Amino acid sequence: MGGRREVAAPFVASGPCGVAIRARLKTLTPEDEKVLTLVGAHLGSLASKDLKARCTDGLEHSARTWATRKRELTAASSSRWAGSITKATHDQWALVRRGQSAYVQSLEASIGTLQRRLSLPIGERGTRHSPGGYRSAHEWFHKTRRLHALEDRLVSVGADREAGVVRVSRGGKRLLNTRHNLGKAGLTEAKWRERWEAERWFLQADGESGKRFGNETIRVTPEGEVSIKLPSPLAEHANAGHGRYVLAAKVRFPHRGTEWADRVAANRAVAYRIHYDVQRGRWYLTASWTFPVAKPIPLDAALADGVIGVDANADHLAAWRLDTHGNPIGHPRRFFYDLSGSAAHRDAHVRHALSRLLNWAKTCGVKAIAVEDLDFAAEKTREKHGRRKRFRQLISGMPTGRLRARLTSMADSTGITIIAVDPAYTSKWGAQHWQKPLTTKNRKTTRHDAASIAIGRRAQGHPIRRRTAPPPAHQSDVQGHRTVQAGVEAPVREGTRPRVPGPRTRCVPPDTERTRATRTPKTVRDVRSDQVWVQGSLLFTHEER
């Protein structure tokens, strides 16, 4: 027990604080696409200039400089467009700062691991929780060079962090670097330029509560009519009053459309974003809004109908339903997904697997799903696992935090509660106590299935092991109930074995009437005499033939 860490208590995961829905803008006319392109390109250039000004201010930013930037943008667009641009700029700058802090912490962790391993003798074996020394002098030498490189990088990044210097590219760093590898990406320069410009467009507006339909800049009526407030330099393209342009396409939200319509009818704030997908050649409209986070229900109330334990793996979710006493019910379920390919492909597979999991939970009548509170941020570094590249790729590809966030968001509308548990020893103890007993000739229980039981039992507050130690006096129930599978009040708990009529043998049916001295005899003929011996259940009788 000395090397084991303390297991944290399970808790109910917080629900979502906002929602975003998307619909396609169909039947756009060429004039509509032209206006959208002009507005997006014009506002995108303003957003790029504002981001540059914000990065130049660094830590010297203040409300006065913010007001100055917004005033300059208002002259080239409108006050509401200027407010949306400056807010998006601040959000992007803050995101880069958080990423910079995370990178500094990652560098510090890597440097600490390198220093520790370099201080150990060459060839020293590691422990279960920490790696040992390097295997050869050659590897030790190259790791010293990497240590110096990381230290220099930490000094540079730390200086930028202290000075408030950030490096950000509107349009995305990945797409920017693709410009130097067009052949490998299968793009021409013209195609890449089209995607690059589309990603740098700006067509998003924040909602305003109390205004008509919740947004004055990009307005969508309950009937689906979309209109845009044009910037002042593009006012000649307006086809409606007050410098607005009304699109010919009508929009309809299949998902959460009723909820969106209620907010629009009540003039509650709704933010919109218009985006052009170059690869598909389609325009999309995204609506989003926030709401107060609902107070989570108590843990006991969520577990009143049992729980489904879920073990997340690299290619599937292993799930098993448990009753209120921690007993597995039925057969294990596995929900597979494929994490290869693009981010959209991976996200679609994860959403499909979670949808199947939630539908199964609703069919079972269970109101709680238990998942591990996993975080592999400190476990996937090359400094800890060395040459185990495949293992690092495995744990890096597992959708841990994103899966729980996605599951929590999807479960919010179904009334199912998500419970996060400590992941310590769930796979090890689950396989030790549950894998072999639940394996039959027709069902092979995997280590992941056993881990799902351990996760569910930990959420319920039960020990993972199946039984407590037997009584010290003798193996009977004189000192109380020995199992932890059910409470004393459960009517079907394990107790005194019921009386079954008939002998306890497999050769005779259990419902056969049992007598003291006579039953269906087993006769054995003595070859040395004409006597027949009849053996009863409790005594012997001697009869003459």
ABEGO torsion letter per residue (X at the ends): XAABBBBBBBBBBBBBABBBBBBBBBGBBAAAAAAAAAAAAAAAAAAAAAAAAAAAAEAABBAAAAAAAAAAAAAABBAAAAAAAAAAAAAAAAAAAAAAAAAAAAAAAAAAAAAAAAABBBGBBBBAABBBBBABAAAAAAAAAAAAAAAAAAAAAAAAAAAGBBBBBBGEAAAAAAAABAAAAGBBAAAAAAAAAAAABBBBBBBBBGBBGGBAABBBBAAGBBBBBBBAAAAAABABBGGBBBBABBBBBABGAAAAAAAAAAGBBBBBBBBBBAAAGBBBBBBBBBBBBBBBBBAAAAAAAEBBBBBBBAABBBBBBBBAAGBBBEBBBBBBBBABEBAAAAAAAAAAAAAAAAAAAAAAGBABBBBBBBBAAAAABAAAAEABAAAAAAAAABBAAAAAAAAAAAAAAAGBBBBBBBABGAAAAAAAAAAAAABBAABBBBAAAAAAAAAAAAAAGBBABABBBBBAABBBAAAEBABAABBAABAABBBBBBBBBEBBBAABBAABBBBAABBBBBBBBBAABABBBBBBAABBBBBBX
